[in-house]
Amino acid sequence: MVGGSFVETLPSPQTSRGPSRSPSDPSSSMLLLGRGRDSFPLSSPSLRISTSIPSLPQPPPHQTSTLSTPQWGDPLLLEKAGSCSPRTPRSPHSTVSSRSLRCPHSPSSPRSSPRSSPRSPRRTRSCGRGEPCGRAEPCGRGEPCGRGEPCGRGEGCDWMMKILAGGSGRIGSVAELCQGALQHAIEVVWAERCFLSLLRQDQDGCRGLVQVVSLTTPGCVREESSSNHAHQELVKGILGYVVATGMPMNMTGDICEWFTSGRGEEGGGGGRSVSPLSGLPQVEWFTSGRGEVGGGGGRSGSPLSGLPQDPRFTTDEDQRAGFKLKSVLSVPIKNSRQEVLGAALVLNKRISDDVQGSLFTDQDEKVLACHMGLLGLVLDNVQLFESSRQEANRCQVLLTLARLLSEEQKSMENLLGKMAATILPFARAQYCTIFIARDRPKNSFSGLVHMEGEEQGSEFQIFQRDCTLSDIDLTHALQVLVSKETMNVSGADQDPHTGSLVCCPIRNGKTGKIIAICQLKNKLGTAPGEAKTGRAFNRYDERLLEDFAVYCGLALQTVQTVQRIEYQRASQDVTQEVLSYHLTAAQEEIRALQVTEAEIPSAQSLRILDFSFSDFGLSEDSTAQATVRMFLDLNLVQDFNIDYKCLCQWVLSVRRGYRSNVPYHNWSHGLSTAQCMFAMLMSTDQLQSNLSRLEVLALMIATLNHDLDHRGVSNSYIERTQQPLAQLYGTSSLEHHHYDMCLFILNNPGSQILSGLCPDDYRTVLPMIEKAILATDLAVYMERRAEFFELGQRGVRWEEDRHRDLLRSMLMTASDIAAITKPWHIQKRTAKLVASEFFAQGDREKEEFNIKPVDMMNRDNSTRLPHMQVNYIDGMCHPLYQTLSGMFDSCSPLLDGLMRNRENWMLLAETGEEGEVGEE
């Protein structure tokens, strides 16, 4: 397709969800209600009436129907209607149930004579319940009405029974329901003409009357009379008065003569005369000054006393039109909560098809009030039905949007296009456009997503159009971007060719900043004689679009977050590539280390089997050779198919992974820790015979890597300074980082010494390495050592994994702090390195946080170093090595070296000689 692509075909929401109210959208005939939801307030009793009237059932042959399209250029604005009208059926105060509804013209309620004597015009009240009183009155003919009369079923009214039995799903649209009620009412009260108007609330919240149906009995009124402007204004005024007051109105006699003769007085005292139409809203001649409203003090007059002189309403015009206003009866339409929904009005009671001039009786008023009461009740039910159906549609839209958000979406245009395609069939809009806001310059857009919908019978086809910003009118979107408020523009408010539209801002849920604008354009209408896109978006459409905007905001944030993650992932890949380059040893170094096994010095010559080993006198090449020798002597290379060149590159990469500017936690410390573990494994038969080969491999890799990329500070300092490591890991930040660095090197091309393992062994050894490295956190050691001391007394049950795991952890700690067991000259030198690193951290804490460091990191306590070393040995080290020696005799040299160093530190503490060890 040129200029766009076909997206999908959806069933129309009306056809897919039960019986339709009308060929137009679900909201066209919906009452302006919604329950328990902010976007659909229930505060107004007004009805939402479609401006497009669907095709309705034809009236009976003896009636003609006029369905006037509501005009909203100048609506009749009303205050809140009163609630003093007669009680309607099923009202909370009514005693009449739906089963007892009976037409007053049935034999059980005889019809009053149409020839009753004329009355002066007056406003009357019903019996107080909005229904027939139930008293049998003579019909004026000496006999009850027969079955041939309207509603002459005796036990019930056909129309009422049909409505009550029909159910909300089969009632039809509001216009159809109102026409059926009016058709029945004009038969029951024998009127020449009748009108029905309902309250409507526009998008600004203003309420006004809209005429829904008008019916005329053929032969009673000439065609030209039905368009008489003055009659229309009078009908409009009476209906407005009834709706405003909530009271019925019954006026009889020659209306024009009555208004000019002053017979319309209602006793008021002091000669006060007030017309029942005083205060009629929005009828010019009611406030034009031609008639004064009685105010007391003998003032008399009618607000319509100047009516015959008005050129728009004259007796001659009545005569030419062949229609005179003889009697008027109007009653309000209320729901069960006594809220006024509208009003019905009938004109000129007739006796037969060719006789005019009769009067509406009290019984007629009761009959009409009863029928309109039931109509109000049914309208309320229709309102609830439509509200629930709209809520179901809304839920379907929101669930679909939520499902789209849960799916993996990497393209913002794709996601927004799918979301726009979701709302189009429910909003019945021709276009849905989402404009993406630009940060700079302000009040501009960087792009858009434009979708088009088209109704084709029961299907709704959606297309994605390839458009640019220059192809779309940005006027209203820019206005919303500036005003930050929802805008609803009807077709009447702008160029008719442009159509209607509604615009809503899309906000960032966290910052509240507007990040986009969503716009629906051209509400689709399919009523006969109506333009395809001639309808306006209503309040429901606004609320649906606002809900849609929330999900669009989440979608944009989600896509932007995914894009940021992808960017950071790419950045991380680049960083890892750079890190890999710097960690990979030069080929010359690899070739120098990659000599034959025979050329690697023996363990005896390197003294790596002794617990007194120190690397202080070894060159860097010798330290690398010592590491290779450990793996060779433990048969790890042979057992796990480790490529010799790969092993050499891995060892050199690990050496590069330690920071050279850190005094103590550097490569030398890593090598010493690995050597201590190697010495324990080689000298202890119980360990070699009970630990698996994978456990030995994991312990050797963990000891060599346990302090990779150490920064020379503790975990507490990293957490206090809120470094990225603390944010990344939370607890044991350094140890987690050491393991990640170990894993990175193991996966680095050329250093993959675990590539020879089968998948099961690979999945087993990695958690062992991780747990072993995390065990070097002294906080973890303090938590678990009591359990280990108890294990030392009871003995290790090698078949239990927990015992083996605990033993591996303690072996890691014993190797990590083994410097305290070295010969005295090595111990003193190591203590200097540890003290210098700790004091450097203490100095930074003083400078950065203005706090006093702990004693072992406070340079002011440097003279107390011997005392601190003694305390460290007694509290931390001695219990561990004593337990190990008790379990394995081969580990006793560690305990012996520890105790000799304690004696030396105690001597220094007592004599004070060489006290300032950290300053040397």
N, C-alpha and C positions, 0 to 999 in steps of 0.2 A: 504494500500500500504506500502510495506516495505521501511523504510528510509524516508518517507515523507507522506504528505497528499495532496489530491486533493483540490485545492482552488476554481477555477472557470473556465468556458469555455466562451471565448469571441469571437464574430465575428471578423474576420480579418478586420483591418481598411480599407483595399483596397476594400473588398467586401461590406462593410457597407457604403461606402461613394462614391457612384457613380462609373463610369467606371474606371477601373484600367489601369495604364500606362504599367505595366508589371507584370508578376507573382512574381517579387521580391518586395521589399519595395518601398513606394512611392518616396523616394529620389533617387532611383537607376537611374532613367532617368530624373532627375531634373536639371534644370539649376542652377548654383551657384549664386543665387540671393535671395534677400529678401528685403522688402521695409520698411523703417521707423523703423527698429528695430536693436538694437545693436548686437543681437545674430545672425543676418543674414545680413551682410553688402551688400550693393548694389554697392560697388565701383568697383568690378571686372566684366568684361563682359564674363568671362569664363563660360563654361558649365560644369556641373557635369555629367560625363558619367559613367554609371554602368560598372563595370568590368565583370558583367554577362550579356551576350546578350540573350534576350528572343527569343523565337521562332518567326520567321518573315515570312511574306508571301513569297512564292517562286517566284523567278524572272521568267520572260517569258521564253519559251523554248529556245529562241535563245541567252540566257544569262546565265552565271554562276555567283553565288554570293559567296564572301568570307567575312565573318564577323570576323574580327580579334579581339581577346580579347586584350584590352590595356595592355601593359606591362609598369610598372611604376618603374622598377629598375633604368633606366637612362632616365628620361623624357627630352624632348627638352625644355629648359628654354628660355623664350622670354622676351624681354623688352616690354613695353607697345606698342601695335601695332599702326601704323599710321592710319590716317583717311583720306587719300587722294584717296581712291578708288572711282569707279563710284557710283553715287547715287543709292540707292536701292529703289524699289517701296515703296511708303508711307513714304519716307524719308521727313523730314521737308522741304527739298529743292527740292523735286521732284514734278513735275506737273502731274504725271500719277497716277490715282486712280486705285483701285483694279478692277473696272468695265471695265477699258480700257486696262487691261493687255492682250496682244496678242502675241502669239508665232510668232517669225520672219519668220517661215516657212509656215505661212498661206498664202492663195492667196492674201491677202491684203499686205503682205510683202514678195515678192518672194525670194526664196532661192538662194543664190549665187552658182555659179557653183563650184563643187568640183574639177574641173580641172583647176583652176586658176593657173597662173604661180608660180613657186617656189619663195620663198622669203628667204632672209638671216634671220637667227635667230634674233629676236628682242623682246623687251618688248614694248607692245603697250598699249594705253589707249582706253577706250571705248568712246562713244559719250558724256560722262560726266554725264549720268543719270543712268547708270547701266541697260539699257533697250534698246530694238530696237529703232533705230532712227525713224522708221515709214516710211522711204522713200522706194518707190517701186523700187527695183533693179532687172535687168534681172537675172534669175537663171542660165544663161549660156546655156540653152537649147532652148531659144526662146519662152518659155511658162511658165506660173506660175505653182507652185507645185499643184498637185491634192489633192483630199480629201484622197487619200490612203496614203499620206505621214504622218509622225508623226506630230501631232498637226494640222492636215489639216482641222480643223473645220471652218476655215474662220473667225469667230468672237471671238474665245477664245481658250485657251489651256485647254485640259481636266484635266490635273493634277492641273493646277492653280485653275480652277473653283472648283475642288473637294476639294482642300485644303481650299479655301476661304469659301466654303459652309459647310465644315465639322464641324467647331467649335472645341474649345480646348478639349472638352470632348470626341471627337471621332477621334482624330488624331492618337492616339496610343503613343508608346514610342518614345524617341528621335531616337533610332536606327531604328525603323520602318519608321519614318518620313524621315530620311536621306536616307534610302535604296530606298524609293519610289521616292524621288527627283533624286537620282543617276540613277535609272532605266530609268526614263523619259529622263534625260540628255543624257545618252549614246545613246538613240534612236534618239534624236533631232540632236545631232552633229555628229553622225555616227562615234563613237570612238571605238577602240578595247578594251581599258581598262579604268577604271576610279576609282578614290580614293576620299574619303572624310574624313577629320580629323577635330576634334574640339578641342578648347582649354579646358584644364582642370586645375583646381587649387587644389593642394594637401593640406593635413592637415597643412603643414608648410607655406602655402601661396604662394608657388612657382607654376608658371603656365607652362604648357607644352602641346604639341600636343599629342592627342591620335587618332589613326585610328579607325573610327567607321565602315565604310563599304568600300569594294572594289568589283568591278564587272568586269567580263571579258566576251567578246563576244565569244561564242564557235567557234572553228576552226581557230581563229586568233592567238592564243598563245598556245604553248605546255604547258602541266601541269608543267614540271620541270622549265619552264621559270618564272612561277608565284612566285617561291620561290627564284629566283636569288637575292642574298644578295646585290650585287652592285646596281641593279635596285631599290631595296627597299630603300637603303640608298639615292639614287638619288631622288626618289620620296619624301622621308622624308625631304631632304634638300630643294627641290623646294617649297614644302608646307610650310616649316618653313620660307623661304624667303618671300613668298607671305603674310603670316600672320604677319611677322615682319614689312614689309613695308606697308602693306595694298594696294599694287598695283597688278594688274593682270600681268601675264607673258604668252607670246605666242612665242614659239620657233619652227622653222621649219627646215627642211633639215636633213641630216644625222648628228645626234648629235655628235657622236664620231669624224667624219671627220671634222665637224665644229670646235670642240674644238682643234683639232690638226692642222688645216689649218690656224688658225688665222683669219677666216672670221667673227668672232663674234665681230668685232670692232664696237664700238659706238663712233661716232665722238666726240672728246674731246679736240682737240687743242694740238699742240706740239707733234703730233704723238701718243698721249696717247690712249691706247686701254684697255678698261675695259669690262669684261664679265658681262652680266646681272646677273650672279650668284655670283659675288664677294661679300663676306660677308655672304655667306650661313652659318648658324650656325650649329654647332655640327655635321659636317661630316668630318671625319678624313682627307681624302685626299684633303679637301679644305684648310687645314692649315698645310699640311705635308711638304711643301717646294718643292713639285714636280712642282708646277706652281706658278709663281709670279703674284701678283696683280699689274697691271699697275699703275705707280705712276707719270708719266710725264717725261719730258726730254728724249723722244724717247724710253722709256722703253715700250716693248710690251710683251704680253703674256697673257695667260688665267689661271685662277685658276684651270682649269681642263686640262691644256695642257699636263700634265703627266698622264692623265686618261688611255690611251691605254696600258701604261706600268704597270699599277697597276694590280697585279695578281687577284684582285677581280673583275675587270671590263675590259675585253678584247674583241677585235673583234671576236676572235675565239669562245669565250664563247657565244657571241651573235649569231654566226652562228650555233653553236651546239644547242642552245636553240630555234633556229628558230624564234627569235624575235629581231627586231632592233628598237631602238628609233628613229623614223622619225620626229615626231612632238609632242610637249607638249603644252597644254593650261591649265593654272591654274588661278583661280579667287578667291578673298577673299569672305568670307561670313560675312556680317555685319548686325547689327540690325538697328533699326530706329534712334538710337543715334550715328550711324557711329562708333560703337565699333566693333572691329573684333572678331568674334566668332570662326572662323575656315577658312578652305579653301577647295576647290574642284579642282581636277586635272584629265584631260583626256589625253590619249596617242594615237597617231597614228590614224589620221582620215582615214576612210575606204570608198571606193566607193561602193563596193558590198561585199557580204559575202566572196569572194575568192580573192579580190584584195586589196593590201595594198599600203601604201606610199603616200597617199594624204596629203594635208596640211589643217590646221585650218585657216579659213578666219576671217576677221574682224567681219563678220556677226555671225560666230560661237561664237566668243568671246562675242558679245553683247547678243546673245541668252543665253549662259551659265551664264553670269553676271546677266541677268534678272531673270533667274530661281533661282540662288543662293541668289539674293536679296530678292525674295519672301520667300525663305527658311529661310533666316536670320530673316525676319519679323515674320514668323510663329514660329521659335524657340524662339524668344523673347516673343511671346504670350504664348507659352508652358511654358516658364520660369515663366511668371507671374501666369499662371494657377497653376503650381506646387507649386509656392511660396505661393499662397493663400490657396491651399489645405494643405500644410504643416502647415501654420499658423492656419488653422482650426483644424488640428490634435493637434497642440500644445495647442491651447485654450481649446480643449476638455480635454486634459491631466491636464492642470492647474486648470480648473474648477472642475474636479473630485478630484484633490488633495485638493483644497480649501474646497470642501464639506466634505472630510474626516477630515480635521482639525476642521471644525465647529461641528462635532459630538463629543459626549462625549467618550473620549478614555482614559482608565486608564492603559492599557498595552502598553508599548513601542513596544514590539515585534509584537503585533497585528496590531498596527497602521502602523509601517514601512512595515510589510508584505503586507498590503492592498495597500500602496503607491507603493511598488515595483511591485505588480501585475498590477498596472495601467500603468506603463511606459513600461513594457515588450512588449506588442503587438505592440506598436507604434514604439519602437526602433528596433523591430524585432531581439531581442537578445535572446540567449538561457538561459543565467543566469543573474540575478541581485542580487548583494550581497552588503549589507550595513554593514560596520565594525564600531563598536562603539569604539572610542578612549578612552584610559585610562589616567587619570591624572598622576599617578605614578605607575610604572616607565614610563618615557616619551617614545614616539615612540613605543607604544605597544597598543594592543587592549584588551578590556574586554569581548567582545561578538560580535555576528553577526546575521544577518537575511539573509537567503539564499533562493531565489525563482528560479524556473526553468520554462521555457516556451517551448511549443512544438506545432508546426504547424501540424494540422491534417485537410487537405483540406481547407475549408473556415473558420474553427474554430481555435482558439488559446487557448490551454489548459495550465493552470498555476498550478504548484504544489509548496507547501512549503516543503523544505527538512530540515530534522533534521541533522544539521551539527555542528561540533565544529571547533575551530580555527585550530586544527591540520589536519582537512580534506581539508582545502582550502589553495591554494597557496597565501601567503601573500606578495610575493616579490614586486609586483607593488603597492599594497596598502601602504606598508611601504615607498616606494619611494615617493609616493604622499604625505604621511604624513610628510615627511621631506622636500620635495621641495615646498609643498603648491601650486602646479600648476597642471592643468589638464594634463593627459598623455593619448595619443592615440597610441596604439601599434598594428600594422597590423600583420597578420599571417605570412607574409614574413620576419618580423623582429625578429621572435623568433621561438621556436620549432613548427613545423607545427601541431603537435598533440595538442598543447595548444590552438591554434586559436587566434583570434583577441580580443582585449579588449580596453576599455576606462575607465579611473579612474578620479574621480573628488573629491576635498575636500568639506566637509560640514562644514560650519562655524556657530558660534554663531553670530546672527545678531547684538547683542549689543556690544560684546567684540571683535569680529573678530577671536576668537580662534577656531581652528579646533577641532570639537567635534566628527567627524565621517568621513568615506570615503565611497563613493558609486561607484560601479563598474559594468559595463555591459561587458559581455563576450560572444564571439562567435556570430558574426552577421550572421543571418540566410539567406541563399541564395537558390533559387529554380530553377536556370536556368539549362537547359539541359546540362549534362556533368559536372556540377559544384558540388563541395563538399557541403554537407549540411551546413557547417559552414565555407565556404571558403572565405567569403567576409570581408572587413575591414569596420570599423565604419568611417563615414564621418563627415564633419564639422557640418552638421545639427544634427547628433547624439550627438556631443560634446555639442552643445548649448542646446539641449533638456535636456541632463544630468545635465548641469550647472543650468538650471531652476529648474529641479527636486531637485537638491542639496539645493536650497534656501528653498523649501517647506519642505524638510527633516529636515533642520535646524530649521525651525519653529515648525515642529512636535516634534523634540527632546526637544526643549525649552518648548513647551506646556506640553508634558508629564512630564518633569522634574518639571515644575511649579505645575502641578496637584499633583505630588508626594510630593513636598514640602508642598503644602496646606494640603494634607492628613496627612502628618507628624505633621504639626503644629496643625491641628485639633485634632489629637490624643493627642498631648502634652497639648492642651487646655483642653481636657476632663480629663486628669490626674490632671491638675492644679485645675479644678473645683471640682474634687473629693476630693482633699486635702482641698480646701477651704470649701467645704461643711462639711467636717469632723470637721474643726476647728470652723465653725459657728454654728454647731449644739450643742445645750446645752446638758450637761450631764443629764442622766436620773434622777439623784437625784434632780437636779435643777427643772426639769420639774415636778417631783412628788411634790416637795415643793410648786410650784406655782399652781399645778393642784388640788386645793381644791374646795370645793363647793362654789357656788356663795354667799351663806350666809356668808362664812368665809372671803370673800374679803372685806376689809374695805370700808366703804361707801364714796361717793364723798364728803360729808360734813366733815367727819373725815380727809380725805386726803387733803381737801381744794382745790380740783381741779376745783371747780366751781368759784373760785375767780380769778380776773385778777391779784391779788397780789401774786399768788402762786409762791413758790420757792421750789426747790428740795434740797436746800443746807442742810437741816436738815434730809433728808430721807435716809434710807439705800437702797442698791441696790434691795433688795427684795421688799421694799415698792414702789420703782419706777416701778418695773414690775407689782405689784398689781394695782398701779394707772392706768397704761396703760390698763390692762384688765378691770378695772372698767369703763373706758371711753367707751369701745366697748359695755360693757353690758348695760350701762345707755342709750346709743344711740340706743339700740335694734338692733344693727348690727348683733350680734350673732344669734338672732332669725330670723331676716329678710332674712339672706343669708345662713342659715343652716351651720354656721361655727362650726366645731367640736371644742369642748372646749379644748381638749388636744392639738389639732393642733394650736389653738390660743395661748396657753401658750408657745409652742415651737417656734412659729413665733416671739412672743415678745422677748423671750430670745435670739433668733438668731439675731434679729435686734440690741439688746443691744451689742452683741458680734461684730457686724459689725462696730461699731464706735471704733476709735482708742483711747486708753486710754492715750497716751502720747501727745495728742493735748490739749492745755490749754482750749480753748473755744469751738471749733466745735467738741464736743464729745456727748456722750449719754445724758448728762444732758441738753445740748442745744436742742437735738432732742425731749426729753420729754417735755421741757418747751414750745417748738413751738406747739407740739400736744395739750398740755393743754390749750394754748391760743385759739386755734381753737375750742377745745371742749367747752370752756367757752362761746365763741361767739355764737356757734351753740345752746347751751342749753339756753342761755339768750335772744336770738333774735327769736321771733315768726315768723317774716317775712322770716328769713332764713330757719327755720324748715318747714314752710308751703309751700315755693316756690322752695326750692332745692329738687331734687329727692333723693331717698334713695341711688341710685348709686353715686350721686354727694357727698353726705355726706360720704359714704364709701371711695370714692377716696380721699377726702380731709384729712380724718384721716390717711389713709395709707401714703399719700404723706408727711404730716407734720412730722410723726414719722420717715420717711426714707429720708428726703430731704437732709441730709448731711452725708449719709452713707460713711464710709471710707474716710472722709475728711483728707487731708494731712497737714493742718495747713498753707497752702499757697494759694495765689489767682490765678485766671485764667491767669492773665498777667505773673505771675512768671512761671507758667507751660509752657506757650507758649514761653517765652524767653529762658527757659532752654531746649526747644524742647523735653520735656518728652513724653513717648509713649502715654499718654492721649491726648496731643495736636495733635499728628499725627493721632490718632484714631478718634477724634471727630471734631477738628478744632476750633469751637466756643463753648462757654459755656461748656468747657471740663469737669469741675468738676460736673456740674449739670447732664450732660449726664451720667457720671460715676455713680453718685448717683442713677439715675433711673435704670441703668443696674444692679447695686448691689441689688436694691429693687426687680427687676424682678427675679434675681437669687435666692434670698431667698424665694420669693413667689412660685418658682418652685422646691425648695429643698424638697425632700421627708420628710414628717412629718410637713412641714410648709406651706402647700398649703391651705391657708384660703379661696381662691377663687374657690376651687374645687366644691363648691355647686352651683355656678352660671351656668345659662344656657349659651350656646355658644354665643348668641346675647349679653347678659349682659356682658360676659367676654370680648368680642371684643369692647364693649362700654367703660368699666371702665378703661382699660389699657391706652388708649390715654388720658383720663382725668388725670390719675395719672402722666403720663409723662409731660403733659403741666403744671400741678401744680408744679412739682419739678423744671422744667425749669424756671418757673416764679420767683423762689427765686434768680436767677441771677439778681443783682441790675442793671446791664446794660439793661436787659429786662424791669425792672420796670421803668427806666428812659425813655425808648422809649414809653411806653404805658400809663404813668400816666396822661398826658394831656387829653387823651381821657377819662380816668376814672373820672377826675375832672369835665369834661363837662357832663359825665353821672350822676354824683352826683347832678348837678344842674337841669338836665332835668328829672331825675328819671329813674329807671330801668324798662324796658319792659321785663318782665319775659318770655314772649313767644319767644323772640329773643335769639337764641343760642349765638350770639356774645356778647350780654350784659351779659349773664350768665357766659360765659367763662372769660370775662374781670373781672367780680366781683370775681370769684374764684381765679384768679391770684392775685388780690389785697388783698384778705383775706389771701392768702399764705404769701405775703410780710409783711402784718401787724402782722401775727403770728411770722414770722422769726425774725423781729427786735423788738419784744415786750419787750425785756429786758430793753429798754430805758424807758419803762413806769412803771417799777417795783418800789416798795418803795426805798427810797434813799439808805438805807444801802445795799440793794440787787443790786441796780444800780451801786454803787461805786465798789462793789466787782466784778461785772461782767465786769466793765470797765477795772479793773486791768487785768483780764484774756484776754480780747480782746487786750489790749495794749501789753501785753507780747507776744502774738502770732504775732501781727503785727511787733513789734520791732525785733523779731527773724527772720522774713522774711527780714526785712531791713538789718539786719546784714549780712545775707547770700548774698544779692544783692551787698553789699559793697565788700565783700570778693571775690565773684565769678566774678562779672562784673566790679568792680571798678567804680561804679556809685553812685550818691547820691540818696537815696530812696525818695519817696514822703513823704510829711510832716507827715502823720499819721503813717508811718512805719519807720520814722527816729528817732532812740533813742535819738538823740541830741535835739529833740523837746519834750522830755517827760515832761518838765515843762510847756509846752503850751497845755497840754492835756485838761484842762477845756475849753480853747478857741476853740479847735478843736471839743469838744463835743457840745458846743453851736452852732457852724457852722453846725455840723451834724444834730442836731435837727431842726434848722431853714430850712436847704436846703433839707433834705431828709425825715424827719419823720413828722414834723408838718403838711404839706399839706395833707399827706395821712390820718392821724388820724382825722384831722378836717373834711375831706370829709366823712369818715366812720361815724363819730358821727352825721353829718348832715343827713346821710341816715338812720342810725339805732341808736335810743336813747340809746340802751343797750350798745353800744360801747363807750359811753362818758367817762367811767372810764379810758379808755386807754389814751384819750386826757388829762384828768385831771392829771394823773400820769406823762405824758410827760411834761406838763407845770411846775409841781412842780420840776421835775429834772432839767429843764432848769434854773429855778431860783437858784437852788443850785449850778449848774455849773457856772453860771454867777457870783455868789458871790465868788466862789473860784477863778475865773479868775480876779476879781477886787481886792481881798484881798491878793491873792497869797498863802493862807494857804492850806496845804496839796496838793501843786501843783504837786509834783512829785508822782502822783498816781501810775504810772507804776513801780516805784521803790520800793514800799512798799511790 
